[in-house]
Amino acid sequence: MKRGQWRPFLERWSREWVSTIGPDDAEWVDPEVIRDRWLGFAPADEPRIAAAERRIGRTLPPSFREFLAVTDGWRRAGEFVHRLAGADGIGWLRDMDRTWIEDYGEAYDEAFEDDEERVTPLLERALQISLEGDATVMFLDPEDVDEHGEWAAYRLSSWSGGPPHHHGSFAEMMRHEYASFHRLRKPRGETRDHWTARVEQARRDALAGQVDGPLKALEEADGYGVERAGLLRVQMTAFLHEDGHRPLDGLLLPAHEAGWIFEDPLFEAELLPLLFAAERTLPPHGFSVLRTLMRDAPEPVRLLIADHQARLADPGFRPAFGPPDFDRAIRAVVDGLAADPAFQVTEPFARERRRLLMDGAWPNLAAALPLWRPVSEHHIAPVVLLADPVLADLITPEYGRRILATPR
């Protein structure tokens, strides 16, 4: 990121952050931050930056160097780093705060036998660039340099339980922290308006049969905390098997944060059947989203679950796949597939037979997709298809992509 790009980016971040200040923040926020609407400081001049480089014996990577030339330090790099150092404050982690190496690095290394996975060598060579944080430190790696001279950048939080979070550059890390700030504080303004509009356009593009572009936009918007983006995205990734077999875990839990999803018709029509389908494949003592919701969700949600459970107990019950014409077309496909003997046996030959069956059934399934209609503005794909054991067995990631690529 060039100097001319840093300034407007940081000014927008500052304005948005100041707009979120509440009573709990005001008592520790520096008065000049509120007065100037600026989380930074005065720029570091060239002699100061050059002196810092002589002191550490390295030329700083371009994006961090340009950052210092705009502001010599920064307050609130995300929600967990309270102060980034200026040129005079950076230094080697091993000299500034060796407890990270002693308390975190060695403990983490014990979990790995492969030296390439060990974190201690990384921390030993790290250039620390943060001064204050919530058990969090930011640093750069002078041994991991890309073709543009950028050093890999990391944020490490002792409470995360995971390794340092890697980024390709300091600028990339700051963009990630900016998104994290949006996800946690949800400031109003041009950035949120931009991502809200991107989500709606991604929904329209996905319904028109585009896949990769909408997925990328929804993932980015989800990173900025646009709630709708996560719900739309998981409906697409479920067909691609990108979230494993439990795509709803992070979406519906904790229950007190998912209230708006429970109120949407999509939950009862499609997500609830998916939860019951997932329950059939869980080991007896495996973690269950459904059982967690039956215990922790608001009473109306628990009643919906109990009602669906009671209907499943009726031998004649068949969940609907969607609008009547779509439901009839899909039901015909499913019944035709289920009648084949390949679904009654578990021998190895049955897998190849089933694949051939899906190849034959695909034209009818594809012809039915344009009949599908969403039940709400948060509905993007007929994920209830994956609740049917026959279709769940046959809709591979390849067929899932074909479904998503069919205009609906």
Wavefront OBJ file of the C-alpha trace (Angstrom):
o trace
v 0.000 0.000 0.000
v 1.464 3.349 -1.086
v 1.597 6.492 1.036
v -1.225 8.053 -0.949
v -3.378 5.018 -0.197
v -2.541 4.772 3.500
v -3.807 8.231 4.404
v -7.423 7.938 3.127
v -7.653 4.350 4.410
v -6.526 5.344 7.911
v -8.685 8.469 7.910
v -11.773 6.390 7.112
v -10.831 3.871 9.815
v -10.421 6.703 12.317
v -13.754 8.355 11.482
v -15.599 5.075 11.747
v -13.877 4.078 14.965
v -14.618 7.412 16.637
v -18.277 7.051 15.619
v -18.475 3.881 17.749
v -17.100 5.386 20.956
v -19.427 4.747 23.886
v -19.387 5.550 27.601
v -17.083 2.609 28.321
v -14.534 3.865 25.784
v -14.554 7.582 26.413
v -12.689 7.455 29.734
v -9.558 5.868 28.226
v -9.574 7.342 24.696
v -7.017 10.105 24.188
v -8.882 13.432 23.885
v -7.035 14.322 20.678
v -8.418 11.190 19.007
v -11.954 12.474 19.493
v -10.974 16.059 18.681
v -9.050 15.261 15.485
v -10.924 12.076 14.567
v -7.523 10.486 13.993
v -6.176 7.292 15.556
v -2.676 8.002 14.335
v 0.105 10.435 15.127
v 2.291 12.831 13.177
v 4.269 11.237 10.330
v 7.765 9.906 10.913
v 10.263 11.790 8.750
v 12.878 10.053 6.622
v 15.770 10.508 9.094
v 13.719 8.889 11.869
v 12.777 5.897 9.687
v 16.353 5.545 8.460
v 17.600 5.621 12.071
v 15.215 2.798 12.955
v 16.546 0.760 10.025
v 20.155 1.307 11.119
v 19.238 0.263 14.646
v 17.687 -3.059 13.575
v 20.148 -3.597 10.712
v 17.412 -4.098 8.112
v 15.537 -2.072 5.503
v 11.882 -2.072 6.531
v 9.336 -3.599 4.133
v 7.636 -1.072 1.814
v 4.083 -1.089 3.223
v 5.282 -0.650 6.824
v 7.783 2.024 5.797
v 5.081 3.956 3.962
v 2.754 3.533 6.928
v 5.312 5.162 9.254
v 5.665 8.033 6.788
v 1.933 8.696 7.236
v 1.651 8.054 10.987
v 4.425 7.271 13.458
v 2.399 4.665 15.340
v -1.291 3.803 15.587
v -3.961 3.310 18.204
v -6.404 0.381 18.011
v -5.107 -1.908 15.280
v -8.239 -3.994 15.390
v -9.816 -4.676 18.767
v -6.944 -6.595 20.358
v -3.880 -4.435 19.628
v -4.174 -1.141 21.452
v -1.000 0.486 20.188
v 1.317 -0.028 17.227
v 4.858 1.249 17.678
v 6.342 4.143 15.811
v 9.804 4.076 14.260
v 11.537 4.520 17.627
v 9.520 1.735 19.278
v 10.008 -1.256 16.989
v 12.557 -3.921 17.885
v 13.318 -7.604 17.939
v 10.779 -9.626 19.882
v 13.550 -11.609 21.567
v 14.822 -8.348 23.091
v 11.546 -6.527 23.735
v 9.411 -9.278 25.238
v 11.024 -12.690 25.385
v 8.146 -14.115 27.421
v 6.307 -14.750 24.115
v 9.068 -17.167 23.144
v 9.409 -18.761 26.551
v 5.727 -19.073 27.450
v 4.047 -19.494 24.102
v 6.541 -20.683 21.507
v 7.995 -23.591 23.417
v 4.615 -24.752 24.683
v 3.216 -24.707 21.158
v 6.267 -26.500 19.741
v 5.649 -29.502 21.973
v 2.650 -30.407 19.804
v 4.819 -30.820 16.695
v 7.621 -33.191 15.831
v 8.343 -31.567 12.473
v 10.776 -28.655 12.842
v 9.026 -26.822 10.000
v 5.926 -26.509 12.181
v 7.745 -25.072 15.171
v 6.964 -21.491 16.058
v 9.991 -20.715 18.267
v 12.400 -19.994 15.340
v 9.813 -17.582 13.902
v 9.476 -15.748 17.210
v 13.261 -15.643 17.698
v 13.699 -13.697 14.446
v 10.483 -11.649 14.643
v 10.450 -7.845 14.513
v 7.903 -6.671 17.079
v 5.789 -3.737 15.901
v 3.127 -3.546 18.631
v 3.455 -2.114 22.131
v 0.143 -2.734 23.908
v -2.511 -5.390 23.387
v -4.972 -7.824 24.866
v -2.442 -10.658 25.381
v -1.647 -10.020 21.709
v 1.461 -9.069 19.778
v 2.068 -8.123 16.138
v 5.336 -8.810 14.368
v 7.021 -9.077 10.964
v 9.200 -11.905 9.659
v 12.390 -10.647 7.940
v 13.123 -14.129 6.552
v 9.828 -14.436 4.649
v 10.060 -11.794 1.916
v 8.030 -11.699 -1.300
v 8.988 -10.372 -4.719
v 7.902 -6.857 -3.709
v 10.111 -6.787 -0.633
v 7.173 -7.260 1.727
v 7.778 -9.254 4.912
v 5.190 -11.724 6.144
v 3.181 -10.258 9.028
v 1.631 -11.989 12.039
v -0.743 -11.413 14.906
v -0.369 -13.782 17.853
v -2.857 -13.936 20.733
v -2.084 -16.244 23.637
v -5.815 -16.805 24.245
v -6.496 -18.008 20.683
v -5.172 -21.519 21.243
v -3.712 -21.486 17.736
v -0.520 -20.541 15.918
v 0.346 -16.994 14.826
v -2.083 -15.693 12.184
v -0.121 -15.258 8.955
v -0.508 -12.459 6.394
v 1.489 -11.762 3.275
v 2.400 -8.226 4.317
v 1.863 -5.556 6.942
v -0.709 -3.873 4.688
v -2.627 -7.137 4.312
v -2.639 -7.605 8.083
v -3.956 -4.093 8.646
v -6.752 -4.618 6.124
v -7.662 -7.794 8.008
v -7.678 -5.927 11.333
v -9.834 -3.215 9.791
v -12.335 -5.874 8.736
v -12.166 -7.350 12.250
v -12.984 -3.927 13.697
v -16.035 -3.771 11.443
v -17.097 -7.280 12.390
v -16.961 -6.515 16.115
v -18.070 -2.864 16.309
v -20.276 -2.647 13.201
v -19.843 1.078 12.487
v -22.278 2.749 10.137
v -20.990 4.525 7.084
v -19.644 4.137 3.588
v -17.757 0.893 4.233
v -20.765 -0.937 5.641
v -22.975 0.474 2.883
v -20.462 -0.769 0.314
v -20.393 -4.329 1.660
v -24.159 -4.443 2.129
v -24.565 -3.564 -1.547
v -21.907 -6.122 -2.533
v -23.822 -8.858 -0.691
v -27.062 -8.062 -2.492
v -25.279 -8.053 -5.856
v -23.585 -11.352 -4.978
v -26.991 -12.863 -4.174
v -28.371 -11.765 -7.532
v -25.303 -13.048 -9.376
v -25.513 -16.397 -7.577
v -29.184 -16.808 -8.472
v -28.174 -16.126 -12.086
v -25.773 -19.080 -11.951
v -22.454 -17.459 -11.084
v -20.413 -19.290 -8.444
v -16.850 -18.174 -7.723
v -17.424 -14.411 -7.891
v -20.361 -14.430 -5.447
v -18.534 -16.837 -3.139
v -15.522 -14.508 -2.941
v -17.686 -11.439 -2.340
v -19.723 -13.175 0.361
v -16.590 -14.431 2.110
v -15.114 -10.929 2.171
v -18.379 -9.380 3.346
v -18.671 -12.022 6.062
v -15.229 -10.944 7.245
v -16.596 -7.412 7.637
v -19.439 -8.678 9.798
v -22.299 -8.365 7.304
v -24.510 -10.989 8.955
v -26.467 -11.873 5.858
v -23.291 -12.762 3.982
v -22.515 -15.756 6.186
v -25.989 -17.244 5.768
v -25.891 -16.848 1.990
v -22.365 -18.185 1.712
v -22.985 -21.334 3.751
v -25.821 -22.316 1.399
v -23.325 -22.323 -1.467
v -20.415 -23.969 0.338
v -22.704 -26.766 1.570
v -23.105 -27.904 -2.046
v -19.340 -27.721 -2.571
v -18.603 -29.582 0.686
v -16.183 -26.776 1.611
v -17.315 -26.658 5.241
v -17.143 -30.402 5.765
v -20.317 -32.111 6.900
v -21.228 -29.517 9.521
v -21.637 -26.208 7.676
v -24.211 -24.824 10.133
v -22.105 -25.014 13.317
v -20.664 -21.522 13.177
v -23.858 -20.048 11.765
v -26.378 -21.122 14.416
v -24.205 -21.136 17.511
v -24.169 -19.504 19.941
v -27.955 -19.487 19.775
v -28.365 -16.035 21.312
v -26.495 -14.475 18.355
v -28.498 -16.265 15.648
v -31.956 -14.967 16.539
v -32.551 -13.277 13.192
v -31.832 -16.549 11.362
v -34.314 -18.480 13.500
v -36.974 -15.912 12.623
v -36.417 -16.285 8.880
v -38.644 -18.811 7.015
v -35.457 -20.399 5.677
v -34.670 -21.901 9.077
v -37.821 -23.988 9.334
v -38.064 -24.792 5.621
v -34.483 -25.859 4.887
v -31.966 -25.470 7.713
v -33.939 -27.502 10.236
v -34.202 -30.547 7.931
v -30.438 -30.244 7.369
v -29.824 -30.321 11.116
v -31.869 -33.498 11.522
v -30.088 -35.067 8.552
v -26.699 -34.250 10.114
v -27.868 -35.848 13.349
v -28.271 -39.200 11.595
v -24.566 -39.330 10.738
v -23.170 -38.232 14.109
v -21.453 -40.694 16.454
v -23.421 -41.311 19.683
v -21.361 -38.878 21.734
v -20.420 -36.434 18.977
v -21.096 -32.721 19.256
v -24.576 -31.912 17.992
v -25.790 -28.484 16.907
v -29.354 -29.776 17.016
v -29.101 -31.041 20.585
v -27.395 -27.807 21.625
v -30.251 -25.778 20.155
v -32.821 -28.016 21.831
v -31.177 -27.047 25.105
v -30.074 -23.422 24.597
v -32.242 -21.854 21.885
v -35.186 -19.563 22.644
v -38.466 -21.366 23.339
v -40.036 -20.671 19.894
v -37.043 -22.344 18.251
v -37.214 -25.329 20.585
v -40.900 -25.691 19.739
v -40.126 -25.669 15.996
v -37.536 -28.391 16.548
v -39.949 -30.479 18.633
v -42.673 -30.118 15.999
v -40.350 -31.206 13.201
v -39.155 -34.141 15.307
v -42.745 -35.247 15.868
v -43.531 -35.076 12.149
v -40.443 -37.121 11.318
v -41.814 -39.884 13.536
v -44.801 -40.250 11.182
v -43.911 -42.976 8.634
v -45.760 -41.100 5.902
v -44.042 -37.753 6.445
v -41.974 -36.392 3.569
v -40.316 -32.974 3.925
v -41.026 -30.600 1.059
v -38.214 -29.604 -1.291
v -39.755 -26.239 -2.077
v -42.608 -24.839 -4.180
v -45.134 -27.476 -5.325
v -43.944 -27.729 -8.945
v -40.298 -27.942 -7.895
v -41.142 -30.407 -5.125
v -42.979 -32.712 -7.542
v -40.131 -32.656 -10.050
v -37.459 -33.389 -7.437
v -39.616 -36.033 -5.764
v -39.871 -37.854 -9.079
v -36.080 -37.813 -9.426
v -35.552 -39.062 -5.871
v -38.145 -41.834 -6.141
v -36.622 -43.050 -9.376
v -33.150 -43.155 -7.875
v -34.210 -44.763 -4.597
v -35.971 -47.590 -6.436
v -32.699 -48.815 -7.916
v -31.177 -51.827 -6.118
v -27.861 -49.983 -5.827
v -29.382 -48.057 -2.917
v -30.274 -51.224 -1.052
v -26.730 -52.621 -0.764
v -23.356 -51.480 0.521
v -21.020 -53.476 -1.743
v -18.247 -51.494 -3.494
v -19.864 -51.900 -6.928
v -22.864 -49.902 -5.709
v -20.832 -46.673 -5.544
v -20.026 -46.769 -9.252
v -23.607 -47.774 -10.036
v -24.902 -44.810 -8.046
v -22.597 -42.434 -9.895
v -23.996 -43.668 -13.196
v -27.520 -43.244 -11.851
v -26.814 -39.629 -10.984
v -25.404 -39.045 -14.460
v -28.674 -40.333 -15.871
v -30.856 -38.390 -13.455
v -29.022 -35.093 -13.859
v -30.983 -33.795 -16.874
v -34.265 -34.097 -14.942
v -32.747 -32.516 -11.843
v -31.292 -29.663 -13.894
v -34.644 -29.114 -15.591
v -36.303 -28.770 -12.191
v -33.934 -26.118 -10.822
v -35.481 -23.142 -12.674
v -38.773 -24.011 -10.911
v -37.224 -23.362 -7.496
v -38.049 -20.147 -5.644
v -36.422 -18.750 -2.480
v -38.542 -18.513 0.663
v -36.916 -15.231 1.719
v -34.341 -12.669 0.656
v -31.735 -14.687 2.595
v -32.308 -17.842 0.537
v -29.916 -18.526 -2.329
v -29.978 -22.265 -3.086
v -32.137 -25.338 -2.344
v -29.928 -26.724 0.423
v -32.812 -28.888 1.647
v -31.839 -31.247 -1.185
v -28.877 -32.255 0.975
v -31.232 -33.348 3.756
v -32.490 -36.201 1.596
v -30.295 -39.287 2.093
v -30.427 -40.272 -1.583
v -29.480 -36.844 -2.921
v -26.946 -36.258 -0.146
v -25.197 -39.420 -1.290
v -25.167 -38.407 -4.953
v -24.557 -34.660 -4.904
v -20.777 -34.607 -5.018
v -18.907 -31.275 -5.086
v -18.927 -31.539 -8.888
v -22.699 -31.914 -9.028
v -23.071 -29.316 -6.310
v -21.249 -26.839 -8.511
v -23.508 -27.746 -11.429
v -26.550 -27.005 -9.276
v -25.152 -23.638 -8.233
v -24.227 -22.838 -11.840
v -27.827 -23.386 -12.987
v -29.850 -20.130 -12.970
v -32.613 -20.303 -10.393
l 1 2 3 4 5 6 7 8 9 10 11 12 13 14 15 16 17 18 19 20 21 22 23 24 25 26 27 28 29 30 31 32 33 34 35 36 37 38 39 40 41 42 43 44 45 46 47 48 49 50 51 52 53 54 55 56 57 58 59 60 61 62 63 64 65 66 67 68 69 70 71 72 73 74 75 76 77 78 79 80 81 82 83 84 85 86 87 88 89 90 91 92 93 94 95 96 97 98 99 100 101 102 103 104 105 106 107 108 109 110 111 112 113 114 115 116 117 118 119 120 121 122 123 124 125 126 127 128 129 130 131 132 133 134 135 136 137 138 139 140 141 142 143 144 145 146 147 148 149 150 151 152 153 154 155 156 157 158 159 160 161 162 163 164 165 166 167 168 169 170 171 172 173 174 175 176 177 178 179 180 181 182 183 184 185 186 187 188 189 190 191 192 193 194 195 196 197 198 199 200 201 202 203 204 205 206 207 208 209 210 211 212 213 214 215 216 217 218 219 220 221 222 223 224 225 226 227 228 229 230 231 232 233 234 235 236 237 238 239 240 241 242 243 244 245 246 247 248 249 250 251 252 253 254 255 256 257 258 259 260 261 262 263 264 265 266 267 268 269 270 271 272 273 274 275 276 277 278 279 280 281 282 283 284 285 286 287 288 289 290 291 292 293 294 295 296 297 298 299 300 301 302 303 304 305 306 307 308 309 310 311 312 313 314 315 316 317 318 319 320 321 322 323 324 325 326 327 328 329 330 331 332 333 334 335 336 337 338 339 340 341 342 343 344 345 346 347 348 349 350 351 352 353 354 355 356 357 358 359 360 361 362 363 364 365 366 367 368 369 370 371 372 373 374 375 376 377 378 379 380 381 382 383 384 385 386 387 388 389 390 391 392 393 394 395 396 397 398 399 400 401 402 403 404 405 406 407 408
